[in-house]
Amino acid sequence: MADAEQSRRRVQSIEVGFRVLRVLRMAEGPLPLREIAARASMPPSKVHLYLVSFVREEMAYQDPQTGYYGLGTFAIQLGLAAIRQLDVVTLAADTLAELRDRTDCAIYLSLWGDRGPCIVAKADGTLQGAFSVRLGYILPVTTTATGLVFLAHLPRYETERAVNAQTVQEMGESLDQVRRDGYSSTVGMLNRNFAAIAAPVFDYSNRVAAAITLLGPADFMNRTRQKELCKLLLTATQGVSQRMGALATGQQGK
């Protein structure tokens, strides 16, 4: 009986600790102790005990200048390990490299997170020059080709944390066009000299699982060449979708 009670206490302790970690995960940057406690609805003294342990295990770190806390190196490693275990990342790896080799453009794969699409895999291209696509970068939702793909295919309750419902409603015609075309394109959003084309990857339930985006110089991606690049991208995303178990028509969002 005593062992069972002790086991329950240990589980509760983990759950409480994760309240602190969730605050750090959702934060835009390092936070002071009192702010973390307020967001976790816990006493600062109790939060401090958890943070001391998390810092020791490198799940969190404390800035020596400000005393603020953020996610540590082990938390980052844990997140990357989880990403590597996602089937879509593994299945798309060869596709990213093949698209890069055929287009010389930068290619990246994004997954939807709490604050928008996050780049989780990439293949750098020779045409991107010094412009670098960073793993872990969270893309703007309403102004990038990648973000528009997710907005067009995800249910609103999943996007409401990143974009308010009124904004999505006002973008209705644009999102309908993305669904009809099967892709989205933008110019000058991540960088004023670059253009992007993004298309969705669907899973076995024909739900959007990821987006693959092609990024290249705007002058290179003229109207004629963009048609060719769109065809290559759609063929690639359809191939990954089918490997994920999606129906062939899922690529066009039909």
C-alpha positions in Angstrom: 0.0 0.0 0.0 2.8 2.3 0.9 4.6 1.5 -2.4 1.5 2.4 -4.3 1.1 5.7 -2.6 4.8 6.5 -3.2 4.4 5.6 -6.9 1.4 8.0 -7.2 3.4 10.8 -5.6 6.2 10.3 -8.0 3.9 10.5 -11.0 2.3 13.7 -9.6 5.7 15.2 -9.2 6.5 14.5 -12.9 3.2 16.0 -14.0 3.8 19.2 -11.9 7.4 19.4 -13.4 5.9 19.3 -16.9 3.8 22.3 -16.1 7.0 24.3 -15.7 8.5 22.8 -18.8 5.4 23.7 -20.8 5.8 27.3 -19.8 9.4 27.3 -21.0 8.4 25.6 -24.3 5.7 28.2 -25.0 7.8 31.2 -24.1 9.3 33.5 -26.8 12.6 33.6 -24.8 14.0 33.2 -21.3 11.7 34.2 -18.4 12.2 35.3 -14.8 11.2 32.9 -12.0 8.1 34.9 -11.0 6.8 35.0 -14.5 7.3 31.2 -14.9 5.5 30.7 -11.6 2.6 32.9 -12.6 2.1 31.2 -16.0 2.3 27.7 -14.3 0.0 28.8 -11.5 2.5 27.6 -8.9 4.3 29.3 -6.0 7.8 30.7 -7.0 9.5 28.7 -4.3 8.1 25.4 -5.7 9.0 26.4 -9.3 12.5 27.2 -8.2 13.0 23.7 -6.8 12.0 22.2 -10.2 14.2 24.6 -12.1 17.2 23.8 -10.0 16.8 20.1 -11.0 16.1 20.9 -14.6 19.2 23.1 -14.9 21.3 20.3 -13.3 19.9 17.8 -15.9 20.3 20.4 -18.7 16.6 20.4 -19.4 16.7 24.1 -18.6 19.4 26.8 -18.3 19.7 30.0 -16.2 21.2 33.1 -17.9 24.1 34.2 -15.7 23.5 37.9 -16.5 19.7 38.1 -16.0 18.9 35.1 -13.9 16.2 34.2 -16.4 15.4 30.6 -17.3 15.0 28.9 -20.7 15.1 25.4 -22.3 18.5 23.7 -22.0 20.6 21.7 -24.4 19.0 18.3 -23.4 15.6 19.7 -24.1 16.8 20.7 -27.6 18.4 17.2 -28.1 15.1 15.6 -27.0 13.1 17.6 -29.4 15.4 16.8 -32.3 15.3 13.1 -31.4 11.5 13.2 -31.5 11.6 14.9 -34.9 14.0 12.2 -36.2 11.5 9.5 -35.2 8.6 11.1 -37.1 8.0 9.0 -40.2 7.3 11.9 -42.5 10.8 13.4 -41.8 12.5 10.0 -42.6 10.3 9.4 -45.7 10.9 12.8 -47.1 14.7 12.9 -46.6 15.6 11.5 -50.0 12.9 13.7 -51.7 14.4 16.9 -50.3 17.9 16.0 -51.6 16.5 15.0 -55.0 14.5 18.2 -55.3 17.6 20.2 -54.3 19.7 18.4 -56.9 17.2 18.9 -59.7 16.5 22.6 -59.0 19.6 23.9 -57.2 17.2 25.7 -54.8 16.9 25.4 -51.0 14.3 22.7 -50.0 12.9 22.4 -46.5 10.3 20.4 -44.7 8.0 22.0 -42.1 5.7 20.6 -39.4 2.9 22.5 -37.7 3.5 23.5 -34.1 1.8 25.6 -31.5 2.9 28.9 -33.0 3.0 28.0 -36.7 5.1 26.0 -39.2 8.5 24.9 -37.9 11.3 23.9 -40.3 12.5 20.4 -39.2 14.6 19.3 -42.2 16.3 20.9 -45.1 18.6 20.5 -48.1 20.6 23.6 -48.9 20.9 24.6 -52.6 23.6 26.4 -54.6 21.3 29.2 -55.6 20.5 30.4 -52.1 23.9 32.1 -51.7 24.5 33.4 -48.1 20.8 33.2 -47.3 20.4 30.3 -44.8 17.3 28.4 -43.8 17.6 27.5 -40.1 16.3 24.3 -38.5 13.8 25.1 -35.8 12.8 28.4 -37.4 9.1 29.2 -37.0 7.8 30.7 -40.2 5.2 33.5 -40.3 1.8 31.9 -40.9 -0.1 34.4 -43.1 2.7 35.8 -45.3 4.7 32.7 -46.3 3.9 30.0 -48.8 4.5 27.4 -46.1 2.1 29.0 -43.7 -0.6 29.4 -46.3 -0.5 25.7 -47.1 -1.1 24.8 -43.5 -3.9 27.4 -43.1 -5.6 26.0 -46.2 -5.6 22.4 -45.0 -5.7 22.4 -41.2 -8.9 22.7 -39.3 -9.3 26.2 -37.7 -9.2 24.9 -34.1 -5.6 23.8 -34.7 -4.5 27.1 -36.1 -6.3 29.5 -33.7 -3.3 29.7 -31.4 -1.2 31.1 -34.2 -3.8 33.1 -36.2 -7.2 34.4 -35.0 -10.3 33.1 -36.7 -11.2 36.5 -38.2 -8.0 36.7 -40.1 -8.4 33.2 -41.5 -12.0 34.0 -42.5 -10.8 37.2 -44.3 -8.2 35.0 -46.2 -10.9 32.6 -47.4 -10.6 33.3 -51.1 -6.8 33.0 -51.1 -6.9 29.7 -49.1 -9.5 28.3 -51.5 -7.1 29.1 -54.3 -4.3 27.2 -52.5 -6.6 24.2 -52.2 -7.5 24.3 -55.8 -4.0 24.7 -57.1 -2.4 22.2 -54.6 0.3 24.7 -53.7 1.1 28.2 -52.6 3.7 30.7 -53.8 5.0 34.0 -52.4 7.7 36.4 -53.4 9.9 38.5 -51.0 8.5 37.2 -47.7 11.4 35.5 -46.0 13.8 37.6 -48.0 12.9 40.3 -50.5 15.1 38.7 -53.2 13.7 35.2 -52.8 10.5 33.4 -53.9 9.0 30.3 -52.4 6.6 27.5 -53.5 5.1 25.2 -50.9 2.9 22.1 -51.2 1.3 19.8 -48.6 2.2 16.3 -47.7 -0.8 14.2 -46.6 -0.9 11.1 -44.4 -3.0 7.9 -44.5 -6.1 9.8 -43.3 -5.6 12.5 -46.0 -4.7 15.0 -43.3 -1.9 17.4 -43.9 1.2 16.1 -42.1 3.8 18.5 -43.4 4.7 20.9 -46.1 7.7 20.9 -48.5 8.9 24.3 -49.6 11.2 25.2 -52.5 13.1 28.5 -52.0 15.1 30.3 -54.7 16.1 33.7 -56.1 13.0 35.7 -57.3 14.7 36.5 -60.7 15.5 32.8 -61.2 11.9 31.7 -60.4 10.2 33.6 -63.3 6.8 32.7 -64.5 7.9 30.1 -67.0 10.4 28.4 -64.7 7.9 28.5 -61.8 5.5 26.2 -63.8 8.3 23.6 -64.1 9.3 24.0 -60.4 5.6 23.6 -59.3 5.3 20.4 -61.3 8.5 19.0 -59.8 7.3 19.9 -56.3 3.9 18.5 -56.7 5.2 15.2 -58.0 7.6 15.1 -55.0 5.0 15.8 -52.4 2.6 13.3 -54.0 5.2 10.7 -53.8 5.8 11.3 -50.1 2.1 11.4 -49.4 1.6 8.1 -51.1 4.4 6.6 -49.0 2.5 8.0 -45.9 -0.6 6.1 -47.1 -2.5 9.0 -48.6 -4.7 8.6 -51.6 -3.3 10.0 -54.9 -6.0 12.7 -55.0 -5.0 13.9 -51.5 -2.2 15.9 -53.0 -4.6 18.3 -54.8 -6.7 18.5 -51.6 -9.7 17.0 -53.4 
